[in-house]
Amino acid sequence: MLDFATAIPLLTSILTAVGAGSLITSWASGAKDRRSARAGALEAFAAVEAARWNVEDPGLELQSIVRKFETAALIARLPRQAVGRYVRLALACLYALHDEAERTGQTEWVGLNSDTADLVGDAAGLMSDVIWSNSLLRGLWLPQQIRTLDAELDALDDPGFLNHYRRARTITR
């Protein structure tokens, strides 16, 4: 027969095991959904990366692809601040390439200046890291990375690109 002193710890351990078991099961079943959502976001991100260099696109295709990426990012629970900055920079990149193509009359040999290209590349790298990272750990390093990206943008000496960035801010949320 169990006495009171042994029954309480036994009952507590059984209730804890049942509660912890349901939490672990819930977490484990959600892991597959989280991986699937991140995979969808990664595919949509790759589509944006490919489309932002398509100078022959008037921007409508990229805007459609960007909307799909934003939807996938929302489902994957990616931080809006990182997604928004990347999307605005991707759109500004395409707009700047369009201007360069119009100015030169070429579509094959257009590009961004090195500082601008580095900024857009850094934003793409950050977005890739955000998609691949664990949401708990992301909160530790993402704010600093966003501040670094903002500082690069503030230091950018490319008035044409900055105008395109402001234009992209009016298009995106």
N, CA, C and O atoms as a DFTB+ gen file, in Angstrom:
692 C
 N C O
     1  1       0.837      -1.166       0.000
     2  2       0.000       0.000       0.000
     3  2       0.886       1.236       0.000
     4  3       1.921       1.280       0.666
     5  1       0.467       2.222      -0.749
     6  2       1.225       3.468      -0.847
     7  2       0.838       4.411       0.276
     8  3      -0.336       4.589       0.599
     9  1       1.845       4.993       0.846
    10  2       1.532       6.024       1.832
    11  2       1.553       7.392       1.156
    12  3       1.942       7.517      -0.006
    13  1       1.150       8.368       1.864
    14  2       1.004       9.718       1.329
    15  2       2.343      10.267       0.811
    16  3       2.366      10.958      -0.207
    17  1       3.424       9.979       1.478
    18  2       4.745      10.498       1.134
    19  2       5.233       9.945      -0.207
    20  3       5.949      10.651      -0.918
    21  1       4.883       8.736      -0.577
    22  2       5.313       8.184      -1.865
    23  2       4.268       8.384      -2.953
    24  3       4.606       8.389      -4.137
    25  1       3.017       8.545      -2.578
    26  2       1.954       8.721      -3.580
    27  2       2.042      10.074      -4.271
    28  3       1.821      10.153      -5.480
    29  1       2.353      11.129      -3.551
    30  2       2.411      12.475      -4.138
    31  2       3.520      12.563      -5.193
    32  3       3.237      13.018      -6.301
    33  1       4.760      12.157      -4.917
    34  2       5.788      12.217      -5.972
    35  2       5.454      11.313      -7.161
    36  3       5.734      11.668      -8.306
    37  1       4.863      10.158      -6.898
    38  2       4.485       9.265      -7.980
    39  2       3.408       9.910      -8.855
    40  3       3.512       9.883     -10.082
    41  1       2.393      10.479      -8.247
    42  2       1.326      11.145      -8.984
    43  2       1.873      12.345      -9.760
    44  3       1.492      12.570     -10.909
    45  1       2.751      13.102      -9.142
    46  2       3.365      14.260      -9.807
    47  2       4.182      13.825     -11.013
    48  3       4.101      14.459     -12.066
    49  1       4.957      12.773     -10.888
    50  2       5.778      12.313     -12.010
    51  2       4.918      11.772     -13.149
    52  3       5.254      11.960     -14.318
    53  1       3.810      11.104     -12.821
    54  2       2.913      10.591     -13.864
    55  2       2.261      11.756     -14.611
    56  3       2.212      11.750     -15.841
    57  1       1.765      12.745     -13.884
    58  2       1.146      13.908     -14.534
    59  2       2.158      14.691     -15.371
    60  3       1.828      15.175     -16.454
    61  1       3.375      14.814     -14.878
    62  2       4.430      15.505     -15.627
    63  2       4.766      14.738     -16.893
    64  3       4.930      15.338     -17.955
    65  1       4.869      13.424     -16.797
    66  2       5.194      12.613     -17.971
    67  2       4.110      12.724     -19.030
    68  3       4.414      12.823     -20.218
    69  1       2.850      12.709     -18.615
    70  2       1.748      12.825     -19.565
    71  2       1.772      14.204     -20.225
    72  3       1.618      14.315     -21.441
    73  1       1.964      15.240     -19.434
    74  2       2.007      16.603     -19.971
    75  2       3.205      16.811     -20.878
    76  3       3.079      17.385     -21.959
    77  1       4.359      16.348     -20.442
    78  2       5.562      16.486     -21.251
    79  2       5.453      15.664     -22.520
    80  3       5.921      16.076     -23.582
    81  1       4.832      14.499     -22.405
    82  2       4.657      13.650     -23.590
    83  2       3.801      14.321     -24.645
    84  3       4.101      14.256     -25.838
    85  1       2.724      14.973     -24.196
    86  2       1.872      15.651     -25.173
    87  2       2.579      16.855     -25.776
    88  3       2.396      17.157     -26.955
    89  1       3.381      17.541     -24.978
    90  2       4.150      18.673     -25.519
    91  2       5.179      18.198     -26.546
    92  3       5.336      18.804     -27.606
    93  1       5.869      17.122     -26.225
    94  2       6.879      16.588     -27.147
    95  2       6.213      16.107     -28.431
    96  3       6.715      16.362     -29.526
    97  1       5.090      15.414     -28.300
    98  2       4.370      14.932     -29.484
    99  2       3.894      16.098     -30.338
   100  3       4.016      16.072     -31.563
   101  1       3.359      17.107     -29.692
   102  2       2.892      18.289     -30.418
   103  2       4.047      18.975     -31.134
   104  3       3.919      19.358     -32.297
   105  1       5.164      19.130     -30.451
   106  2       6.331      19.770     -31.053
   107  2       6.870      18.941     -32.219
   108  3       7.198      19.488     -33.272
   109  1       6.961      17.637     -32.033
   110  2       7.498      16.770     -33.079
   111  2       6.604      16.761     -34.312
   112  3       7.109      16.764     -35.435
   113  1       5.295      16.750     -34.129
   114  2       4.409      16.736     -35.296
   115  2       4.444      18.079     -36.019
   116  3       4.250      18.128     -37.233
   117  1       4.686      19.154     -35.300
   118  2       4.791      20.472     -35.933
   119  2       6.101      20.664     -36.669
   120  3       6.189      21.526     -37.543
   121  1       7.128      19.881     -36.338
   122  2       8.444      20.031     -36.972
   123  2       8.358      19.767     -38.472
   124  3       8.981      20.473     -39.265
   125  1       7.592      18.757     -38.860
   126  2       7.456      18.454     -40.285
   127  2       6.778      19.611     -41.013
   128  3       7.188      19.984     -42.112
   129  1       5.742      20.176     -40.401
   130  2       5.052      21.316     -41.005
   131  2       5.985      22.524     -41.122
   132  3       5.972      23.229     -42.131
   133  1       6.792      22.758     -40.089
   134  2       7.737      23.886     -40.128
   135  2       8.773      23.684     -41.221
   136  3       9.109      24.630     -41.934
   137  1       9.281      22.474     -41.366
   138  2      10.263      22.194     -42.432
   139  2       9.634      22.385     -43.803
   140  3      10.260      22.941     -44.706
   141  1       8.418      21.933     -43.958
   142  2       7.713      22.077     -45.228
   143  2       7.479      23.556     -45.556
   144  3       7.640      23.971     -46.704
   145  1       7.107      24.334     -44.565
   146  2       6.874      25.768     -44.779
   147  2       8.175      26.469     -45.136
   148  3       8.193      27.333     -46.013
   149  1       9.259      26.108     -44.468
   150  2      10.560      26.726     -44.787
   151  2      11.024      26.319     -46.174
   152  3      11.635      27.118     -46.884
   153  1      10.741      25.087     -46.567
   154  2      11.107      24.641     -47.918
   155  2      10.344      25.449     -48.963
   156  3      10.911      25.846     -49.980
   157  1       9.063      25.691     -48.715
   158  2       8.269      26.518     -49.622
   159  2       8.798      27.936     -49.702
   160  3       8.839      28.524     -50.782
   161  1       9.203      28.493     -48.566
   162  2       9.777      29.836     -48.546
   163  2      11.098      29.868     -49.299
   164  3      11.391      30.836     -50.001
   165  1      11.895      28.818     -49.158
   166  2      13.180      28.756     -49.852
   167  2      12.987      28.677     -51.367
   168  3      13.728      29.313     -52.117
   169  1      12.014      27.915     -51.817
   170  2      11.717      27.841     -53.249
   171  2      11.251      29.187     -53.789
   172  3      11.672      29.608     -54.865
   173  1      10.384      29.856     -53.043
   174  2       9.888      31.172     -53.466
   175  2      11.019      32.201     -53.453
   176  3      11.079      33.074     -54.319
   177  1      11.914      32.095     -52.468
   178  2      13.078      32.982     -52.393
   179  2      13.974      32.787     -53.620
   180  3      14.453      33.762     -54.201
   181  1      14.195      31.548     -54.008
   182  2      15.015      31.268     -55.195
   183  2      14.374      31.859     -56.449
   184  3      15.082      32.342     -57.333
   185  1      13.063      31.827     -56.537
   186  2      12.362      32.412     -57.686
   187  2      12.549      33.929     -57.722
   188  3      12.730      34.507     -58.794
   189  1      12.508      34.573     -56.555
   190  2      12.739      36.023     -56.499
   191  2      14.166      36.332     -56.922
   192  3      14.401      37.264     -57.691
   193  1      15.109      35.559     -56.426
   194  2      16.517      35.785     -56.782
   195  2      16.738      35.677     -58.291
   196  3      17.483      36.468     -58.870
   197  1      16.098      34.709     -58.918
   198  2      16.241      34.557     -60.372
   199  2      15.555      35.699     -61.109
   200  3      16.086      36.205     -62.098
   201  1      14.388      36.107     -60.642
   202  2      13.595      37.126     -61.342
   203  2      14.175      38.525     -61.190
   204  3      13.975      39.365     -62.067
   205  1      14.886      38.797     -60.101
   206  2      15.368      40.166     -59.893
   207  2      16.498      40.545     -60.850
   208  3      16.883      41.713     -60.913
   209  1      17.026      39.588     -61.585
   210  2      18.056      39.884     -62.579
   211  2      17.499      39.884     -64.000
   212  3      18.244      40.116     -64.952
   213  1      16.214      39.631     -64.156
   214  2      15.599      39.548     -65.478
   215  2      15.260      40.951     -65.983
   216  3      14.179      41.473     -65.711
   217  1      16.177      41.543     -66.705
   218  2      16.040      42.925     -67.152
   219  2      14.901      43.072     -68.161
   220  3      14.314      44.149     -68.268
   221  1      14.583      42.025     -68.889
   222  2      13.512      42.122     -69.882
   223  2      12.122      42.098     -69.260
   224  3      11.135      42.386     -69.938
   225  1      12.035      41.758     -67.979
   226  2      10.752      41.770     -67.271
   227  2      10.431      43.217     -66.878
   228  3      11.272      43.884     -66.274
   229  1       9.247      43.709     -67.204
   230  2       8.909      45.083     -66.829
   231  2       8.645      45.257     -65.340
   232  3       8.273      46.351     -64.917
   233  1       8.820      44.244     -64.552
   234  2       8.613      44.338     -63.115
   235  2       7.350      43.653     -62.650
   236  3       7.212      43.349     -61.465
   237  1       6.429      43.404     -63.555
   238  2       5.162      42.780     -63.162
   239  2       5.371      41.330     -62.735
   240  3       4.766      40.864     -61.770
   241  1       6.237      40.619     -63.467
   242  2       6.507      39.231     -63.105
   243  2       7.174      39.168     -61.738
   244  3       6.818      38.335     -60.905
   245  1       8.146      40.054     -61.508
   246  2       8.817      40.049     -60.214
   247  2       7.840      40.380     -59.095
   248  3       7.908      39.777     -58.024
   249  1       6.935      41.323     -59.321
   250  2       5.966      41.655     -58.280
   251  2       5.083      40.455     -57.951
   252  3       4.757      40.233     -56.784
   253  1       4.696      39.688     -58.949
   254  2       3.903      38.485     -58.721
   255  2       4.708      37.445     -57.941
   256  3       4.197      36.813     -57.017
   257  1       5.961      37.281     -58.323
   258  2       6.827      36.320     -57.638
   259  2       7.085      36.764     -56.202
   260  3       7.144      35.943     -55.287
   261  1       7.237      38.076     -56.017
   262  2       7.448      38.623     -54.674
   263  2       6.235      38.344     -53.796
   264  3       6.391      37.991     -52.627
   265  1       5.050      38.494     -54.328
   266  2       3.835      38.206     -53.552
   267  2       3.798      36.743     -53.121
   268  3       3.398      36.431     -51.999
   269  1       4.216      35.849     -54.013
   270  2       4.260      34.424     -53.657
   271  2       5.289      34.183     -52.547
   272  3       5.060      33.390     -51.633
   273  1       6.425      34.883     -52.643
   274  2       7.451      34.758     -51.606
   275  2       6.928      35.299     -50.271
   276  3       7.123      34.676     -49.227
   277  1       6.271      36.447     -50.307
   278  2       5.731      37.013     -49.068
   279  2       4.707      36.071     -48.432
   280  3       4.656      35.938     -47.209
   281  1       3.906      35.430     -49.252
   282  2       2.924      34.468     -48.741
   283  2       3.638      33.272     -48.107
   284  3       3.284      32.841     -47.010
   285  1       4.648      32.740     -48.804
   286  2       5.405      31.600     -48.268
   287  2       6.132      31.997     -46.985
   288  3       6.220      31.202     -46.050
   289  1       6.650      33.221     -46.937
   290  2       7.344      33.698     -45.735
   291  2       6.375      33.841     -44.569
   292  3       6.724      33.553     -43.424
   293  1       5.179      34.279     -44.861
   294  2       4.154      34.408     -43.826
   295  2       3.790      33.033     -43.254
   296  3       3.676      32.870     -42.039
   297  1       3.612      32.060     -44.130
   298  2       3.286      30.700     -43.696
   299  2       4.434      30.095     -42.885
   300  3       4.210      29.375     -41.911
   301  1       5.678      30.401     -43.307
   302  2       6.852      29.875     -42.598
   303  2       7.179      30.680     -41.343
   304  3       8.131      30.366     -40.629
   305  1       6.389      31.717     -41.080
   306  2       6.576      32.568     -39.907
   307  2       7.943      33.232     -39.884
   308  3       8.604      33.293     -38.847
   309  1       8.357      33.729     -41.042
   310  2       9.617      34.465     -41.120
   311  2       9.363      35.906     -40.676
   312  3       8.277      36.441     -40.903
   313  1      10.343      36.529     -40.054
   314  2      10.154      37.891     -39.549
   315  2       9.897      38.892     -40.670
   316  3      10.623      38.929     -41.664
   317  1       8.859      39.701     -40.498
   318  2       8.472      40.673     -41.518
   319  2       9.566      41.686     -41.802
   320  3       9.732      42.118     -42.943
   321  1      10.318      42.071     -40.767
   322  2      11.342      43.085     -40.978
   323  2      12.413      42.602     -41.945
   324  3      12.883      43.376     -42.779
   325  1      12.799      41.363     -41.849
   326  2      13.814      40.827     -42.765
   327  2      13.226      40.626     -44.155
   328  3      13.869      40.955     -45.151
   329  1      12.024      40.097     -44.231
   330  2      11.371      39.860     -45.515
   331  2      11.143      41.182     -46.244
   332  3      11.427      41.298     -47.436
   333  1      10.633      42.167     -45.529
   334  2      10.353      43.466     -46.145
   335  2      11.587      44.140     -46.700
   336  3      11.560      44.672     -47.810
   337  1      12.666      44.123     -45.944
   338  2      13.902      44.757     -46.428
   339  2      14.423      44.041     -47.671
   340  3      14.820      44.675     -48.649
   341  1      14.416      42.720     -47.617
   342  2      14.899      41.971     -48.779
   343  2      14.043      42.252     -50.009
   344  3      14.578      42.480     -51.095
   345  1      12.730      42.239     -49.853
   346  2      11.819      42.448     -50.985
   347  2      12.036      43.834     -51.590
   348  3      12.112      43.974     -52.811
   349  1      12.137      44.854     -50.741
   350  2      12.356      46.212     -51.256
   351  2      13.676      46.327     -52.002
   352  3      13.755      46.985     -53.039
   353  1      14.713      45.686     -51.472
   354  2      16.016      45.734     -52.151
   355  2      15.987      44.953     -53.462
   356  3      16.608      45.374     -54.437
   357  1      15.281      43.830     -53.504
   358  2      15.173      43.045     -54.740
   359  2      14.438      43.846     -55.819
   360  3      14.863      43.874     -56.974
   361  1      13.333      44.497     -55.436
   362  2      12.596      45.326     -56.400
   363  2      13.447      46.502     -56.868
   364  3      13.485      46.808     -58.060
   365  1      14.125      47.158     -55.937
   366  2      14.986      48.289     -56.300
   367  2      16.100      47.846     -57.236
   368  3      16.486      48.586     -58.141
   369  1      16.615      46.648     -57.023
   370  2      17.649      46.095     -57.907
   371  2      17.129      45.977     -59.330
   372  3      17.798      46.400     -60.273
   373  1      15.951      45.410     -59.493
   374  2      15.387      45.259     -60.835
   375  2      15.123      46.614     -61.471
   376  3      15.410      46.809     -62.652
   377  1      14.578      47.556     -60.700
   378  2      14.303      48.886     -61.252
   379  2      15.603      49.578     -61.690
   380  3      15.643      50.236     -62.730
   381  1      16.653      49.421     -60.893
   382  2      17.946      50.020     -61.249
   383  2      18.508      49.375     -62.509
   384  3      19.069      50.065     -63.360
   385  1      18.365      48.073     -62.635
   386  2      18.843      47.388     -63.837
   387  2      18.054      47.838     -65.065
   388  3      18.619      47.971     -66.151
   389  1      16.762      48.071     -64.900
   390  2      15.940      48.581     -66.001
   391  2      16.445      49.946     -66.461
   392  3      16.575      50.202     -67.658
   393  1      16.726      50.816     -65.497
   394  2      17.246      52.143     -65.838
   395  2      18.559      52.039     -66.593
   396  3      18.775      52.737     -67.583
   397  1      19.429      51.166     -66.120
   398  2      20.731      50.977     -66.776
   399  2      20.535      50.445     -68.192
   400  3      21.222      50.877     -69.117
   401  1      19.604      49.512     -68.366
   402  2      19.341      48.956     -69.702
   403  2      18.787      50.039     -70.631
   404  3      19.164      50.101     -71.801
   405  1      17.907      50.879     -70.125
   406  2      17.369      51.971     -70.948
   407  2      18.458      52.971     -71.310
   408  3      18.528      53.448     -72.442
   409  1      19.305      53.281     -70.337
   410  2      20.363      54.259     -70.562
   411  2      21.393      53.773     -71.571
   412  3      21.853      54.546     -72.412
   413  1      21.757      52.494     -71.494
   414  2      22.793      51.958     -72.375
   415  2      22.235      51.341     -73.650
   416  3      22.962      51.169     -74.629
   417  1      20.953      51.009     -73.642
   418  2      20.368      50.349     -74.802
   419  2      20.711      48.867     -74.870
   420  3      20.458      48.226     -75.891
   421  1      21.274      48.317     -73.817
   422  2      21.641      46.895     -73.767
   423  2      20.879      46.218     -72.627
   424  3      20.493      46.859     -71.649
   425  1      20.678      44.940     -72.772
   426  2      20.072      44.185     -71.673
   427  2      21.010      43.112     -71.131
   428  3      20.773      42.560     -70.057
   429  1      22.065      42.820     -71.869
   430  2      22.948      41.730     -71.446
   431  2      24.035      42.165     -70.470
   432  3      24.385      41.407     -69.565
   433  1      24.570      43.355     -70.632
   434  2      25.726      43.760     -69.852
   435  2      25.387      44.881     -68.871
   436  3      26.161      45.826     -68.717
   437  1      24.261      44.782     -68.223
   438  2      23.895      45.782     -67.229
   439  2      24.192      45.241     -65.839
   440  3      24.216      44.028     -65.627
   441  1      24.413      46.129     -64.912
   442  2      24.698      45.693     -63.551
   443  2      24.590      46.839     -62.579
   444  3      24.264      47.964     -62.956
   445  1      24.864      46.549     -61.336
   446  2      24.839      47.538     -60.267
   447  2      26.264      47.909     -59.902
   448  3      27.195      47.147     -60.165
   449  1      26.441      49.087     -59.290
   450  2      27.793      49.388     -58.816
   451  2      28.127      48.431     -57.676
   452  3      27.229      47.807     -57.112
   453  1      29.383      48.312     -57.338
   454  2      29.817      47.258     -56.415
   455  2      29.213      47.403     -55.020
   456  3      28.839      46.402     -54.409
   457  1      29.110      48.635     -54.502
   458  2      28.528      48.802     -53.166
   459  2      27.058      48.398     -53.148
   460  3      26.591      47.759     -52.205
   461  1      26.338      48.777     -54.195
   462  2      24.918      48.428     -54.284
   463  2      24.754      46.924     -54.438
   464  3      23.900      46.316     -53.792
   465  1      25.570      46.328     -55.290
   466  2      25.508      44.873     -55.485
   467  2      25.830      44.144     -54.180
   468  3      25.204      43.135     -53.858
   469  1      26.812      44.661     -53.430
   470  2      27.136      44.053     -52.138
   471  2      25.967      44.133     -51.167
   472  3      25.673      43.173     -50.454
   473  1      25.299      45.289     -51.146
   474  2      24.150      45.475     -50.258
   475  2      23.031      44.490     -50.597
   476  3      22.486      43.829     -49.713
   477  1      22.697      44.400     -51.881
   478  2      21.625      43.488     -52.293
   479  2      22.036      42.032     -52.030
   480  3      21.214      41.215     -51.613
   481  1      23.291      41.720     -52.274
   482  2      23.794      40.374     -51.979
   483  2      23.753      40.061     -50.490
   484  3      23.407      38.949     -50.092
   485  1      24.111      41.050     -49.664
   486  2      24.041      40.852     -48.215
   487  2      22.603      40.609     -47.759
   488  3      22.348      39.770     -46.894
   489  1      21.679      41.347     -48.347
   490  2      20.266      41.156     -48.002
   491  2      19.796      39.760     -48.408
   492  3      19.055      39.113     -47.668
   493  1      20.219      39.304     -49.565
   494  2      19.850      37.954     -50.009
   495  2      20.473      36.902     -49.098
   496  3      19.824      35.916     -48.747
   497  1      21.725      37.110     -48.717
   498  2      22.379      36.177     -47.796
   499  2      21.689      36.136     -46.442
   500  3      21.510      35.071     -45.852
   501  1      21.307      37.308     -45.959
   502  2      20.591      37.380     -44.691
   503  2      19.250      36.661     -44.791
   504  3      18.855      35.938     -43.876
   505  1      18.550      36.865     -45.911
   506  2      17.249      36.211     -46.076
   507  2      17.416      34.696     -46.094
   508  3      16.609      33.976     -45.506
   509  1      18.439      34.216     -46.753
   510  2      18.715      32.781     -46.782
   511  2      18.989      32.261     -45.366
   512  3      18.485      31.208     -44.975
   513  1      19.790      33.008     -44.606
   514  2      20.078      32.607     -43.226
   515  2      18.809      32.584     -42.380
   516  3      18.621      31.693     -41.552
   517  1      17.942      33.570     -42.596
   518  2      16.688      33.640     -41.838
   519  2      15.820      32.425     -42.145
   520  3      15.234      31.832     -41.240
   521  1      15.739      32.060     -43.406
   522  2      14.906      30.906     -43.785
   523  2      15.443      29.622     -43.161
   524  3      14.671      28.793     -42.679
   525  1      16.760      29.457     -43.171
   526  2      17.352      28.221     -42.681
   527  2      17.451      28.142     -41.164
   528  3      17.599      27.049     -40.616
   529  1      17.372      29.274     -40.478
   530  2      17.674      29.272     -39.048
   531  2      16.477      28.880     -38.185
   532  3      15.321      28.948     -38.603
   533  1      16.799      28.478     -36.997
   534  2      15.817      28.154     -35.968
   535  2      15.220      29.459     -35.460
   536  3      15.949      30.423     -35.226
   537  1      13.920      29.499     -35.291
   538  2      13.261      30.751     -34.893
   539  2      13.713      31.230     -33.515
   540  3      13.761      32.437     -33.278
   541  1      14.038      30.336     -32.619
   542  2      14.500      30.754     -31.298
   543  2      15.878      31.402     -31.368
   544  3      16.109      32.450     -30.765
   545  1      16.780      30.783     -32.099
   546  2      18.128      31.332     -32.216
   547  2      18.153      32.578     -33.099
   548  3      18.986      33.463     -32.906
   549  1      17.253      32.642     -34.054
   550  2      17.188      33.788     -34.967
   551  2      17.025      35.100     -34.206
   552  3      17.595      36.123     -34.584
   553  1      16.251      35.060     -33.146
   554  2      16.011      36.256     -32.347
   555  2      17.270      36.807     -31.703
   556  3      17.317      37.983     -31.342
   557  1      18.294      35.971     -31.555
   558  2      19.544      36.423     -30.949
   559  2      20.404      37.236     -31.919
   560  3      21.024      38.218     -31.512
   561  1      20.450      36.846     -33.179
   562  2      21.370      37.505     -34.112
   563  2      20.684      38.400     -35.140
   564  3      21.335      39.282     -35.702
   565  1      19.409      38.208     -35.402
   566  2      18.749      38.962     -36.469
   567  2      18.686      40.471     -36.225
   568  3      18.958      41.226     -37.158
   569  1      18.346      40.951     -35.038
   570  2      18.284      42.407     -34.865
   571  2      19.593      43.114     -35.233
   572  3      19.574      44.175     -35.859
   573  1      20.724      42.525     -34.844
   574  2      22.019      43.134     -35.182
   575  2      22.256      43.092     -36.692
   576  3      22.773      44.054     -37.261
   577  1      21.892      42.012     -37.334
   578  2      22.076      41.911     -38.786
   579  2      21.204      42.924     -39.530
   580  3      21.628      43.489     -40.538
   581  1      19.997      43.149     -39.038
   582  2      19.112      44.150     -39.640
   583  2      19.723      45.540     -39.483
   584  3      19.708      46.334     -40.424
   585  1      20.262      45.841     -38.294
   586  2      20.900      47.145     -38.083
   587  2      22.100      47.323     -39.010
   588  3      22.322      48.413     -39.537
   589  1      22.870      46.260     -39.208
   590  2      24.022      46.321     -40.112
   591  2      23.564      46.582     -41.544
   592  3      24.164      47.395     -42.246
   593  1      22.524      45.909     -41.975
   594  2      21.981      46.115     -43.321
   595  2      21.459      47.544     -43.482
   596  3      21.679      48.175     -44.516
   597  1      20.769      48.052     -42.461
   598  2      20.275      49.430     -42.504
   599  2      21.431      50.430     -42.573
   600  3      21.344      51.435     -43.278
   601  1      22.504      50.156     -41.845
   602  2      23.673      51.040     -41.882
   603  2      24.308      51.036     -43.270
   604  3      24.725      52.082     -43.768
   605  1      24.382      49.853     -43.898
   606  2      24.905      49.780     -45.274
   607  2      24.035      50.592     -46.227
   608  3      24.548      51.289     -47.102
   609  1      22.733      50.503     -46.057
   610  2      21.800      51.246     -46.897
   611  2      21.956      52.750     -46.680
   612  3      21.951      53.522     -47.638
   613  1      22.091      53.162     -45.428
   614  2      22.270      54.585     -45.120
   615  2      23.580      55.127     -45.686
   616  3      23.649      56.289     -46.089
   617  1      24.621      54.291     -45.719
   618  2      25.928      54.724     -46.209
   619  2      26.041      54.638     -47.735
   620  3      27.037      55.089     -48.301
   621  1      25.057      54.079     -48.391
   622  2      25.116      53.867     -49.834
   623  2      25.110      55.201     -50.584
   624  3      24.275      56.069     -50.330
   625  1      26.045      55.342     -51.500
   626  2      26.133      56.558     -52.307
   627  2      25.726      56.226     -53.743
   628  3      26.550      56.229     -54.657
   629  1      24.456      55.947     -53.913
   630  2      23.898      55.614     -55.223
   631  2      22.486      56.210     -55.270
   632  3      21.506      55.512     -55.011
   633  1      22.386      57.518     -55.606
   634  2      21.082      58.191     -55.543
   635  2      20.008      57.523     -56.390
   636  3      18.846      57.472     -55.984
   637  1      20.375      57.015     -57.552
   638  2      19.394      56.349     -58.410
   639  2      18.818      55.120     -57.733
   640  3      17.604      54.911     -57.744
   641  1      19.679      54.308     -57.148
   642  2      19.218      53.102     -56.470
   643  2      18.365      53.468     -55.257
   644  3      17.343      52.831     -55.002
   645  1      18.780      54.490     -54.511
   646  2      18.012      54.907     -53.336
   647  2      16.624      55.402     -53.732
   648  3      15.659      55.188     -52.999
   649  1      16.515      56.060     -54.882
   650  2      15.189      56.457     -55.383
   651  2      14.343      55.224     -55.693
   652  3      13.151      55.188     -55.388
   653  1      14.958      54.232     -56.291
   654  2      14.235      52.987     -56.579
   655  2      13.833      52.278     -55.290
   656  3      12.760      51.678     -55.218
   657  1      14.684      52.344     -54.279
   658  2      14.353      51.741     -52.986
   659  2      13.141      52.445     -52.375
   660  3      12.231      51.789     -51.869
   661  1      13.130      53.766     -52.421
   662  2      11.966      54.516     -51.914
   663  2      10.707      54.155     -52.703
   664  3       9.627      54.010     -52.131
   665  1      10.856      54.010     -54.014
   666  2       9.712      53.600     -54.853
   667  2       9.222      52.211     -54.442
   668  3       8.017      51.972     -54.363
   669  1      10.148      51.311     -54.186
   670  2       9.774      49.941     -53.781
   671  2       9.076      49.960     -52.430
   672  3       8.220      49.113     -52.171
   673  1       9.421      50.908     -51.563
   674  2       8.760      51.004     -50.249
   675  2       7.290      51.364     -50.403
   676  3       6.463      50.965     -49.584
   677  1       6.959      52.118     -51.454
   678  2       5.552      52.481     -51.656
   679  2       4.744      51.315     -52.232
   680  3       3.524      51.261     -52.081
   681  1       5.436      50.387     -52.891
   682  2       4.760      49.244     -53.516
   683  2       4.531      48.116     -52.512
   684  3       3.484      47.469     -52.514
   685  1       5.528      47.892     -51.655
   686  2       5.449      46.781     -50.708
   687  2       4.826      47.247     -49.401
   688  3       4.697      48.442     -49.134
   689  1       4.451      46.273     -48.608
   690  2       3.831      46.596     -47.308
   691  2       4.844      46.901     -46.280
   692  3       4.495      47.192     -45.136
